[in-house]
């Protein structure tokens, strides 16, 4: 859109993902928008079907009677009508009501973005709301938390529009004259009332009153506080002081507040409470300062997200729905380079859509991080993340990072970790029954006998009889598989960033093809083939009707043997060294790694020789696919830009004078 001064409002990515586009191409075309709406509809239908598929008595958990902390009296009043709905229908009523609330939230979130983004940001916001864990859990638990978020966001956007005028958000004119003042006053009252109802449901949302006060809008702040007091008193009188039951312990992982984190760390009693209060005050003070700045900059959705995240951190016992505020922080843009822009949105979506163990390895030393990923994201939003101002030249035109530039390190580490989690998950669920896997094992052995390459049994017996050799091979099999590829990736990232990109893509596609093999052809490794005399060198001979073959095999898929990704990844290492190593001897020595790996996988009875051939095949397939992607990216990067980036984007004037306070 364009304001009176002729300044073009350029558009960005969905929910501020950070890939800027010029006005002439402000986002996906009409067909893409329809596809996004189709995706949102499918996700909504899936969520509704999942809720209605449950038995009637399990579709909705109403809070038990009692005065247990965890919700205000007004929150209890909001869900009181559900008790009058017949048990057979209450689950369906709640599910469809929740869907309507999510759609309204998505529409409101899109209204907080520039006008050019709204057509496609709305279905994207709805889709994201439907996939995050805090929302999915609300379909079976009667808590009015989403209503609090809905009231707060609607009230804040009304107040922001009233104070800043229509021009900053896509309207035609600023409000002028007596008629305009009446319109501003009406929106001020409506916004304050909605914010007051939200605070009556979740009292920490009173932070919005402080935000209005700091912006000089004391009328709105007084209206909000008055509405809060009236609604809270009404709820207290109607429920006789009762509240919504808290069904989980205060230190449960669902309580992603500072108080919950301190309790999980063992900080209880007066000392823990005092520390929580001090931290909460500091977080709220910093969040108010940041939100005031971004609200004045014309980023109302980001300002709301900052306050909502501070409220989440400062709530003694936070509900999961409050984590939705973190999702609205996608409205902010962070990062100078195009390579840095995806980091924030990717982290936020993954933090809310996956369990913490997907983002952090399952190590005891890192458990405190994995348990508090949403809280960390909320604290980053409220206190630390440096979002760009709309006046910055980088807002719409980040520094262009070509294919030879160094990727964002944090983003790479995050994607590697999530990629490994996805690999482990798919591998563990790509299961075939034991009979099928053993039948495939006999097929492989028959083929190898026909080709006279059935050498695994003799090699396995030799290794099993030589204890030091068996121990060395077991150590090699367990450690080198991950250590060597990660070391090479780290070296490439630091010394050869251009080579890192294609090498990382090649490895990822190789692994993807390997997962397809696990899924399509479950195969029992030699050590799990009954009656053939193979010995598990790590765990000893096994009774395959009651196997004891170690914790690692117990939590992964023991029948994911074809192809051997041990050989595949080691061959990838050798080929990458052949292309990038600075010394000739190192290039040739690299090929000893896949050869030695092939010997190890057979000596330990973990794979057949044909599994190694399968590993080489997926490496070749990954290379071909990687080169196809590389050619496509090169072609796209060679296309001329739509328009040259301006040296500096002049600030967009925002009307503030003459508006009532």
C-alpha positions as CSV (number, residue, x, y, z in Angstrom):
1,X,0.0,0.0,0.0
2,X,1.0,3.6,-0.4
3,X,0.6,6.5,2.1
4,X,0.0,10.2,1.3
5,X,3.7,10.9,1.0
6,X,4.0,8.2,-1.7
7,X,6.0,5.8,0.4
8,X,5.3,2.3,-0.7
9,X,4.6,-0.3,1.9
10,X,6.4,-3.4,0.9
11,X,5.3,-6.7,2.0
12,X,7.2,-9.6,3.6
13,X,6.7,-13.2,4.2
14,X,4.0,-15.0,6.1
15,X,3.9,-13.8,9.6
16,X,7.1,-12.0,9.1
17,X,9.3,-14.9,8.0
18,X,11.5,-12.3,6.5
19,X,11.8,-12.8,2.8
20,X,10.9,-9.4,1.5
21,X,9.1,-8.8,-1.8
22,X,8.4,-5.7,-3.7
23,X,5.0,-4.1,-4.0
24,X,4.4,-5.5,-7.4
25,X,4.8,-9.0,-6.2
26,X,3.4,-8.8,-2.6
27,X,3.2,-12.5,-2.0
28,X,1.8,-15.6,-3.6
29,X,-0.6,-15.4,-6.5
30,X,-4.3,-16.1,-6.3
31,X,-3.9,-19.8,-7.0
32,X,-1.3,-20.1,-4.2
33,X,-3.7,-18.4,-1.8
34,X,-6.4,-20.9,-2.7
35,X,-3.9,-23.7,-2.0
36,X,-3.2,-22.2,1.4
37,X,-6.8,-22.0,2.2
38,X,-7.2,-25.6,1.1
39,X,-4.4,-26.7,3.4
40,X,-6.0,-24.8,6.3
41,X,-9.3,-26.5,5.6
42,X,-7.7,-29.9,5.5
43,X,-5.9,-29.3,8.8
44,X,-9.2,-28.1,10.4
45,X,-11.1,-31.1,9.1
46,X,-8.3,-33.4,10.4
47,X,-8.3,-31.8,13.8
48,X,-12.1,-32.0,14.1
49,X,-12.2,-35.6,13.0
50,X,-9.5,-36.5,15.5
51,X,-11.5,-34.9,18.3
52,X,-14.8,-36.5,17.3
53,X,-13.2,-40.0,16.8
54,X,-12.7,-40.3,20.5
55,X,-15.4,-42.0,22.6
56,X,-18.1,-39.7,23.8
57,X,-17.0,-39.6,27.4
58,X,-13.4,-38.8,26.4
59,X,-14.0,-36.0,23.9
60,X,-13.9,-33.2,26.5
61,X,-12.5,-33.1,30.1
62,X,-14.5,-30.6,32.2
63,X,-12.7,-29.3,35.3
64,X,-13.8,-31.0,38.5
65,X,-15.6,-29.1,41.2
66,X,-13.5,-27.3,43.7
67,X,-11.6,-24.1,44.2
68,X,-8.1,-25.0,42.8
69,X,-5.7,-22.4,41.6
70,X,-5.2,-22.2,37.9
71,X,-8.0,-20.0,36.6
72,X,-9.9,-16.9,37.6
73,X,-13.6,-16.8,38.6
74,X,-14.5,-15.1,35.3
75,X,-12.8,-18.0,33.4
76,X,-15.0,-20.4,35.4
77,X,-18.0,-18.4,34.4
78,X,-17.1,-18.6,30.7
79,X,-17.2,-22.4,30.7
80,X,-20.2,-22.7,33.0
81,X,-22.6,-23.0,30.0
82,X,-20.9,-26.2,28.9
83,X,-22.4,-28.0,31.9
84,X,-25.8,-27.5,30.5
85,X,-24.9,-29.2,27.2
86,X,-25.8,-33.0,27.0
87,X,-22.7,-35.2,27.4
88,X,-23.2,-36.7,24.0
89,X,-23.0,-33.3,22.3
90,X,-20.6,-31.3,24.6
91,X,-17.4,-32.6,22.9
92,X,-18.6,-31.7,19.4
93,X,-19.8,-28.3,20.6
94,X,-16.4,-27.6,22.2
95,X,-14.5,-28.8,19.2
96,X,-16.3,-26.7,16.7
97,X,-16.3,-23.7,19.0
98,X,-12.5,-24.0,19.3
99,X,-12.2,-24.2,15.5
100,X,-14.2,-21.0,15.2
101,X,-11.9,-19.3,17.8
102,X,-8.8,-20.4,15.9
103,X,-10.2,-19.0,12.6
104,X,-11.0,-15.7,14.4
105,X,-7.4,-15.6,15.8
106,X,-5.9,-16.2,12.4
107,X,-8.0,-13.5,10.9
108,X,-7.1,-11.0,13.7
109,X,-3.4,-11.9,13.4
110,X,-3.4,-11.2,9.7
111,X,-5.2,-7.9,10.4
112,X,-2.1,-6.9,12.4
113,X,0.1,-7.2,9.3
114,X,0.4,-4.8,6.4
115,X,-2.6,-5.0,4.0
116,X,-0.6,-6.5,1.1
117,X,0.1,-9.6,3.3
118,X,-3.4,-10.3,4.6
119,X,-4.8,-12.4,1.8
120,X,-2.3,-15.2,2.2
121,X,-1.2,-14.5,5.8
122,X,-4.7,-15.4,7.1
123,X,-4.7,-19.1,5.9
124,X,-1.0,-19.4,6.9
125,X,-1.8,-18.2,10.4
126,X,-4.8,-20.5,10.7
127,X,-2.7,-23.5,9.5
128,X,0.1,-22.7,12.0
129,X,-2.4,-22.4,14.9
130,X,-3.8,-25.9,14.0
131,X,-0.4,-27.6,14.0
132,X,1.1,-26.3,17.2
133,X,0.9,-28.5,20.3
134,X,-0.6,-25.9,22.7
135,X,-3.7,-25.6,20.5
136,X,-4.1,-29.2,19.6
137,X,-4.4,-30.0,23.3
138,X,-7.2,-27.5,23.8
139,X,-9.7,-29.6,21.8
140,X,-10.1,-32.1,24.6
141,X,-9.7,-29.9,27.6
142,X,-12.3,-27.3,28.6
143,X,-10.3,-24.2,29.4
144,X,-11.3,-20.8,28.1
145,X,-7.7,-19.8,27.5
146,X,-8.1,-19.2,23.7
147,X,-10.9,-16.8,24.5
148,X,-8.5,-14.8,26.6
149,X,-6.0,-14.6,23.7
150,X,-8.8,-13.7,21.3
151,X,-10.2,-10.9,23.5
152,X,-6.7,-9.5,24.1
153,X,-5.7,-9.5,20.5
154,X,-9.0,-8.0,19.3
155,X,-8.9,-5.4,22.0
156,X,-5.3,-4.4,21.4
157,X,-5.7,-4.2,17.6
158,X,-8.8,-2.0,18.1
159,X,-6.9,0.2,20.4
160,X,-3.9,0.4,18.1
161,X,-6.1,1.3,15.1
162,X,-7.9,3.9,17.1
163,X,-4.8,5.6,18.3
164,X,-2.6,5.4,15.2
165,X,-5.4,6.0,12.6
166,X,-6.3,4.0,9.6
167,X,-3.3,5.1,7.5
168,X,-0.7,2.9,9.3
169,X,-2.8,-0.3,8.8
170,X,-4.2,0.0,5.3
171,X,-7.1,2.5,5.8
172,X,-7.7,5.3,3.4
173,X,-7.5,8.3,5.7
174,X,-6.5,9.3,9.2
175,X,-9.3,10.3,11.5
176,X,-10.0,14.0,11.5
177,X,-12.6,16.3,13.0
178,X,-15.4,15.6,15.5
179,X,-16.7,12.5,13.6
180,X,-13.2,11.0,13.5
181,X,-12.8,11.7,17.2
182,X,-16.0,9.9,18.0
183,X,-14.9,6.9,16.0
184,X,-11.6,6.9,17.8
185,X,-13.3,7.1,21.1
186,X,-15.6,4.2,20.2
187,X,-12.8,2.0,19.3
188,X,-10.9,3.1,22.4
189,X,-13.8,2.0,24.6
190,X,-14.4,-1.3,22.7
191,X,-10.7,-2.1,22.7
192,X,-10.4,-1.4,26.4
193,X,-13.4,-3.5,27.2
194,X,-12.1,-6.5,25.2
195,X,-8.7,-6.2,26.9
196,X,-10.4,-6.0,30.3
197,X,-12.4,-9.2,29.6
198,X,-9.1,-10.9,28.6
199,X,-7.4,-9.8,31.8
200,X,-10.4,-11.0,33.8
201,X,-9.8,-14.5,32.3
202,X,-6.0,-14.3,32.6
203,X,-5.0,-11.5,35.1
204,X,-1.4,-11.2,33.9
205,X,-2.7,-9.7,30.7
206,X,-3.2,-6.5,32.7
207,X,0.2,-5.7,31.2
208,X,-1.7,-4.4,28.2
209,X,-3.0,-1.6,30.5
210,X,0.5,-0.6,31.4
211,X,1.4,-0.6,27.7
212,X,-1.5,1.7,26.9
213,X,-0.4,4.0,29.7
214,X,3.1,4.1,28.5
215,X,1.9,5.1,25.0
216,X,0.0,8.0,26.6
217,X,-3.4,6.5,26.1
218,X,-4.6,6.7,29.6
219,X,-8.3,6.6,28.6
220,X,-7.9,3.2,27.1
221,X,-5.9,2.0,30.2
222,X,-8.7,3.2,32.6
223,X,-11.3,1.5,30.4
224,X,-9.4,-1.8,30.5
225,X,-8.9,-1.7,34.2
226,X,-12.6,-0.9,34.8
227,X,-13.8,-3.7,32.5
228,X,-11.4,-6.1,34.3
229,X,-12.7,-5.2,37.7
230,X,-16.4,-5.5,36.6
231,X,-15.9,-8.8,34.9
232,X,-13.8,-10.2,37.7
233,X,-16.4,-9.2,40.3
234,X,-19.2,-10.7,38.1
235,X,-17.3,-14.0,37.9
236,X,-16.6,-13.9,41.6
237,X,-20.3,-13.4,42.5
238,X,-21.6,-15.9,40.0
239,X,-19.2,-18.7,41.0
240,X,-18.9,-17.7,44.7
241,X,-15.2,-17.3,44.3
242,X,-14.5,-20.5,42.4
243,X,-12.0,-20.9,39.7
244,X,-11.1,-23.3,36.9
245,X,-9.3,-26.4,38.2
246,X,-5.7,-26.9,37.6
247,X,-5.3,-30.6,36.7
248,X,-1.5,-30.8,36.5
249,X,1.2,-30.2,39.1
250,X,2.7,-26.7,39.1
251,X,6.1,-28.1,38.0
252,X,4.5,-30.0,35.1
253,X,6.0,-29.4,31.6
254,X,2.8,-27.8,30.5
255,X,3.5,-24.9,32.9
256,X,6.0,-23.0,30.7
257,X,6.4,-20.0,33.1
258,X,9.3,-18.8,35.1
259,X,7.7,-20.3,38.2
260,X,7.3,-23.7,36.6
261,X,10.9,-23.7,35.4
262,X,12.2,-22.8,38.9
263,X,10.1,-25.5,40.4
264,X,11.5,-28.1,37.9
265,X,14.9,-26.9,39.0
266,X,14.1,-27.6,42.6
267,X,13.8,-24.0,43.7
268,X,10.9,-24.0,46.1
269,X,9.8,-22.2,49.2
270,X,10.1,-18.5,50.0
271,X,13.5,-18.2,48.2
272,X,12.1,-19.6,45.0
273,X,9.1,-17.4,45.2
274,X,11.2,-14.3,45.7
275,X,13.4,-15.2,42.8
276,X,10.3,-15.8,40.6
277,X,8.9,-12.4,41.5
278,X,12.2,-10.6,40.8
279,X,12.6,-12.3,37.4
280,X,9.0,-11.7,36.5
281,X,9.2,-8.0,37.3
282,X,12.4,-7.6,35.3
283,X,10.9,-9.5,32.3
284,X,7.7,-7.4,32.3
285,X,9.6,-4.1,32.6
286,X,11.8,-4.9,29.7
287,X,8.9,-6.3,27.6
288,X,6.9,-3.1,28.2
289,X,9.8,-1.0,27.0
290,X,10.2,-3.1,23.8
291,X,6.5,-3.3,23.1
292,X,6.1,0.4,23.4
293,X,8.8,1.0,20.8
294,X,7.5,-1.6,18.3
295,X,3.9,-0.3,18.8
296,X,5.0,3.2,18.0
297,X,6.9,1.8,15.0
298,X,3.6,0.5,13.5
299,X,4.0,-3.2,14.4
300,X,1.0,-3.8,16.6
301,X,1.0,-7.6,16.3
302,X,4.6,-7.8,17.4
303,X,4.0,-5.5,20.3
304,X,1.1,-7.8,21.4
305,X,3.3,-10.9,21.1
306,X,5.9,-9.3,23.3
307,X,3.4,-8.5,26.0
308,X,1.7,-11.9,25.7
309,X,5.1,-13.7,26.1
310,X,5.9,-11.6,29.1
311,X,2.5,-12.5,30.6
312,X,3.3,-16.2,29.9
313,X,6.6,-16.0,31.7
314,X,5.1,-14.0,34.7
315,X,2.1,-16.3,35.3
316,X,2.6,-18.5,38.3
317,X,0.8,-21.4,36.7
318,X,0.6,-20.9,33.0
319,X,-1.9,-22.7,30.7
320,X,-0.6,-24.1,27.4
321,X,-2.8,-21.8,25.4
322,X,-0.7,-18.9,26.5
323,X,2.1,-20.2,24.3
324,X,0.1,-19.0,21.3
325,X,1.5,-15.6,21.9
326,X,4.9,-16.9,20.9
327,X,3.5,-17.8,17.5
328,X,2.4,-14.1,16.9
329,X,6.1,-13.1,17.3
330,X,6.5,-14.3,13.8
331,X,5.3,-10.9,12.8
332,X,8.8,-9.6,13.7
333,X,11.7,-9.6,11.2
334,X,15.2,-10.4,12.5
335,X,18.5,-10.7,10.7
336,X,20.5,-8.6,8.4
337,X,21.1,-11.2,5.7
338,X,18.7,-13.3,3.7
339,X,20.4,-16.4,5.1
340,X,19.6,-15.2,8.7
341,X,15.9,-14.3,8.1
342,X,14.5,-17.9,8.3
343,X,16.2,-18.6,11.7
344,X,13.6,-17.0,13.9
345,X,10.4,-18.3,12.2
346,X,11.8,-21.8,11.9
347,X,12.8,-21.9,15.6
348,X,9.4,-20.5,16.7
349,X,7.4,-23.0,14.6
350,X,9.5,-26.0,15.7
351,X,9.5,-24.9,19.3
352,X,5.7,-25.0,19.4
353,X,5.0,-27.9,16.9
354,X,7.5,-30.4,18.4
355,X,8.4,-31.7,21.8
356,X,11.6,-30.3,23.3
357,X,13.4,-33.6,22.8
358,X,13.1,-33.1,19.1
359,X,15.2,-29.8,19.3
360,X,17.7,-30.9,22.0
361,X,19.5,-34.2,22.3
362,X,18.3,-36.5,25.1
363,X,21.2,-35.8,27.4
364,X,20.8,-35.2,31.1
365,X,22.9,-32.0,31.0
366,X,20.6,-30.5,28.3
367,X,17.3,-31.6,29.8
368,X,16.7,-28.2,31.4
369,X,16.8,-26.7,27.9
370,X,14.6,-29.3,26.3
371,X,12.0,-29.1,29.0
372,X,11.7,-25.3,28.7
373,X,11.9,-24.6,24.9
374,X,8.6,-22.7,24.8
375,X,9.6,-20.6,27.8
376,X,13.0,-19.8,26.2
377,X,11.2,-18.7,23.0
378,X,8.9,-16.5,25.1
379,X,11.8,-14.9,26.9
380,X,13.6,-14.3,23.7
381,X,10.5,-12.6,22.3
382,X,9.9,-10.5,25.4
383,X,13.4,-9.5,26.2
384,X,16.2,-10.3,23.8
385,X,15.3,-10.8,20.1
386,X,16.4,-7.8,18.0
387,X,13.5,-7.2,15.6
388,X,14.0,-4.8,12.8
389,X,12.3,-1.4,12.7
390,X,10.1,-0.6,9.7
391,X,12.3,2.4,9.1
392,X,15.4,0.2,8.6
393,X,16.7,-0.2,5.1
394,X,17.0,-3.9,5.9
395,X,13.3,-4.2,6.6
396,X,12.4,-5.0,3.0
397,X,15.8,-5.4,1.5
398,X,18.1,-7.6,3.6
399,X,21.7,-8.1,2.5
400,X,21.5,-10.7,-0.3
401,X,23.4,-13.9,0.6
402,X,24.4,-15.9,-2.4
403,X,24.9,-19.7,-2.7
404,X,28.6,-19.2,-1.7
405,X,27.8,-17.4,1.5
406,X,28.1,-18.9,5.0
407,X,24.7,-20.2,6.3
408,X,23.3,-19.2,9.6
409,X,25.1,-21.4,12.1
410,X,22.2,-21.6,14.7
411,X,19.8,-22.5,11.9
412,X,22.1,-25.2,10.6
413,X,22.5,-26.7,14.1
414,X,18.7,-26.6,14.6
415,X,17.9,-28.2,11.3
416,X,20.6,-30.9,11.8
417,X,19.2,-31.8,15.2
418,X,15.5,-31.8,13.9
419,X,16.6,-33.8,10.8
420,X,18.2,-36.4,13.0
421,X,15.1,-36.6,15.2
422,X,12.9,-37.0,12.1
423,X,15.4,-39.7,10.8
424,X,15.2,-41.6,14.1
425,X,11.4,-41.3,14.2
426,X,10.8,-42.5,10.7
427,X,13.4,-45.3,11.1
428,X,11.7,-46.5,14.3
429,X,8.2,-46.5,12.8
430,X,9.2,-48.0,9.4
431,X,8.6,-51.5,10.9
432,X,7.7,-54.7,9.3
433,X,6.7,-57.9,11.1
434,X,9.4,-60.3,12.1
435,X,8.4,-63.0,9.6
436,X,8.6,-60.5,6.7
437,X,12.0,-59.1,7.8
438,X,13.4,-62.6,8.2
439,X,12.1,-63.7,4.8
440,X,13.8,-60.7,3.3
441,X,17.0,-61.8,5.1
442,X,16.8,-65.2,3.4
443,X,16.3,-63.5,0.1
444,X,19.5,-61.5,0.5
445,X,21.4,-64.5,1.6
446,X,20.2,-66.5,-1.4
447,X,21.2,-63.7,-3.8
448,X,24.6,-63.5,-2.2
449,X,25.1,-67.3,-2.4
450,X,24.2,-67.2,-6.1
451,X,26.8,-64.4,-6.6
452,X,29.3,-66.2,-4.3
453,X,29.7,-63.2,-2.1
454,X,28.2,-64.6,1.1
455,X,31.2,-63.7,3.3
456,X,29.5,-62.3,6.4
457,X,29.3,-65.5,8.4
458,X,33.0,-66.4,8.3
459,X,34.0,-62.8,9.0
460,X,31.6,-62.6,11.9
461,X,33.0,-65.8,13.5
462,X,36.5,-64.5,13.2
463,X,35.7,-61.2,14.9
464,X,33.6,-62.8,17.6
465,X,36.5,-65.1,18.5
466,X,39.0,-62.2,18.8
467,X,37.7,-60.2,21.7
468,X,39.9,-57.1,21.2
469,X,38.9,-56.9,17.5
470,X,35.2,-57.3,18.4
471,X,35.4,-54.5,21.0
472,X,37.2,-52.2,18.5
473,X,34.6,-52.8,15.8
474,X,31.7,-52.3,18.2
475,X,33.2,-49.0,19.3
476,X,33.8,-48.0,15.7
477,X,30.2,-49.0,14.7
478,X,28.6,-46.9,17.6
479,X,30.7,-43.7,17.4
480,X,32.2,-43.0,13.9
481,X,28.8,-43.2,12.2
482,X,27.9,-39.7,13.5
483,X,31.2,-38.2,14.6
484,X,32.9,-38.3,11.2
485,X,30.1,-36.8,9.1
486,X,29.4,-34.0,11.7
487,X,33.1,-33.2,11.8
488,X,33.3,-32.9,8.0
489,X,30.2,-30.7,8.0
490,X,31.6,-28.4,10.7
491,X,34.9,-28.1,8.7
492,X,33.1,-27.3,5.5
493,X,30.9,-24.7,7.3
494,X,33.9,-22.9,8.6
495,X,36.4,-23.2,5.7
496,X,34.2,-23.9,2.6
497,X,30.7,-22.5,3.1
498,X,29.8,-22.9,-0.6
499,X,30.8,-26.6,-0.5
500,X,29.0,-27.0,2.8
501,X,25.6,-26.2,1.2
502,X,25.8,-28.9,-1.5
503,X,27.4,-31.4,0.8
504,X,24.7,-30.9,3.4
505,X,22.0,-31.2,0.8
506,X,23.6,-34.3,-0.6
507,X,23.7,-36.0,2.8
508,X,20.1,-35.1,3.6
509,X,18.8,-36.5,0.3
510,X,20.9,-39.6,0.8
511,X,19.4,-40.1,4.2
512,X,15.9,-39.6,2.8
513,X,16.4,-42.3,0.2
514,X,17.7,-44.6,2.9
515,X,14.5,-44.0,4.9
516,X,12.5,-45.0,1.9
517,X,14.5,-48.2,1.7
518,X,13.8,-48.9,5.4
519,X,10.1,-48.4,4.8
520,X,9.8,-50.5,1.7
521,X,12.1,-53.4,2.5
522,X,12.3,-54.3,6.2
523,X,15.2,-56.6,6.6
524,X,16.5,-58.6,9.6
525,X,20.3,-58.1,10.0
526,X,22.4,-61.2,10.3
527,X,22.6,-61.0,14.1
528,X,18.8,-61.3,14.2
529,X,18.5,-64.2,11.8
530,X,17.5,-67.4,13.8
531,X,19.4,-70.6,13.4
532,X,22.2,-69.3,11.1
533,X,25.0,-69.0,13.7
534,X,25.6,-65.3,13.6
535,X,26.9,-63.7,16.8
536,X,25.9,-60.3,18.1
537,X,29.4,-59.1,19.0
538,X,28.1,-56.3,21.2
539,X,25.5,-58.3,23.2
540,X,26.4,-61.9,22.7
541,X,24.3,-64.8,21.3
542,X,20.6,-64.2,21.5
543,X,17.4,-66.0,22.1
544,X,15.4,-64.3,19.3
545,X,12.1,-65.2,21.0
546,X,13.2,-63.0,23.9
547,X,16.1,-60.9,22.6
548,X,18.4,-58.8,24.9
549,X,20.3,-56.9,22.2
550,X,20.9,-53.6,23.9
551,X,19.2,-50.3,24.6
552,X,20.1,-48.8,21.2
553,X,18.4,-51.5,19.2
554,X,15.5,-51.6,21.7
555,X,14.5,-47.9,21.0
556,X,15.2,-48.0,17.2
557,X,14.0,-50.3,14.4
558,X,16.1,-53.5,14.5
559,X,14.8,-54.3,11.0
560,X,16.1,-51.2,9.2
561,X,19.1,-52.8,7.6
562,X,18.7,-52.1,3.9
563,X,20.4,-49.9,2.8
564,X,23.3,-49.5,5.2
565,X,23.5,-45.8,6.0
566,X,26.8,-46.6,7.9
567,X,28.3,-47.4,4.5
568,X,26.3,-44.6,2.8
569,X,27.4,-41.9,5.1
570,X,31.0,-43.1,5.1
571,X,31.0,-43.1,1.3
572,X,29.6,-39.6,1.3
573,X,32.5,-38.6,3.6
574,X,35.1,-40.1,1.2
575,X,33.6,-38.4,-1.8
576,X,33.3,-35.0,-0.1
577,X,37.0,-35.3,1.0
578,X,37.9,-36.2,-2.6
579,X,36.3,-32.9,-3.8
580,X,37.4,-30.6,-1.0
581,X,40.4,-31.9,0.9
582,X,43.5,-29.7,0.4
583,X,46.0,-32.7,0.3
584,X,46.1,-35.5,-2.2
585,X,47.0,-38.1,0.4
586,X,43.9,-37.2,2.4
587,X,41.7,-37.5,-0.7
588,X,42.9,-41.1,-1.3
589,X,43.0,-42.0,2.4
590,X,39.3,-40.9,2.7
591,X,38.3,-44.0,0.7
592,X,39.7,-46.2,3.4
593,X,36.8,-45.1,5.6
594,X,33.9,-46.7,3.6
595,X,36.0,-49.8,3.0
596,X,36.7,-50.2,6.7
597,X,33.1,-49.5,7.5
598,X,31.9,-52.2,5.2
599,X,34.2,-54.7,7.0
600,X,32.9,-53.6,10.4
601,X,29.2,-53.8,9.6
602,X,29.7,-57.4,8.4
603,X,32.1,-58.4,11.2
604,X,29.6,-57.2,13.8
605,X,26.7,-59.0,12.0
606,X,24.8,-55.8,11.6
607,X,24.5,-55.9,7.8
608,X,25.0,-58.0,4.7
609,X,27.3,-57.1,1.9
610,X,24.4,-56.2,-0.3
611,X,23.3,-53.7,2.4
612,X,26.6,-51.9,1.7
613,X,25.8,-51.9,-2.0
614,X,22.4,-50.4,-1.1
615,X,24.2,-47.7,0.8
616,X,26.3,-46.8,-2.2
617,X,23.1,-46.7,-4.3
618,X,21.4,-44.2,-2.1
619,X,24.5,-42.0,-2.1
620,X,24.4,-42.0,-5.9
621,X,20.7,-41.2,-5.9
622,X,21.2,-38.4,-3.3
623,X,24.0,-37.0,-5.5
624,X,21.7,-36.9,-8.6
625,X,18.9,-35.3,-6.7
626,X,21.2,-32.8,-5.0
627,X,22.6,-31.7,-8.4
628,X,19.1,-31.2,-9.7
629,X,18.3,-29.0,-6.8
630,X,21.5,-27.1,-7.2
631,X,20.8,-26.4,-10.9
632,X,17.4,-25.1,-10.0
633,X,18.7,-22.8,-7.2
634,X,21.5,-21.5,-9.5
635,X,18.9,-20.7,-12.2
636,X,16.7,-18.9,-9.6
637,X,19.6,-16.9,-8.2
638,X,20.6,-15.8,-11.7
639,X,17.2,-14.2,-12.3
640,X,17.3,-10.4,-12.3
641,X,15.8,-8.7,-9.2
642,X,12.5,-7.0,-9.6
643,X,13.9,-3.6,-8.7
644,X,17.1,-2.4,-7.1
645,X,17.1,-2.0,-3.4
646,X,17.0,1.7,-2.3
647,X,19.9,3.0,-0.3
648,X,17.6,4.0,2.5
649,X,13.8,3.6,3.0
650,X,12.4,6.9,4.4
651,X,10.2,6.4,7.4
652,X,6.5,6.2,6.9
653,X,4.8,9.1,8.8
654,X,2.3,7.9,11.4
655,X,-0.4,10.2,12.6
656,X,-0.5,10.7,16.3
657,X,-1.3,14.4,16.8
658,X,-4.9,15.4,17.5
659,X,-6.0,12.1,18.8
660,X,-7.7,11.8,22.2
661,X,-6.0,10.2,25.0
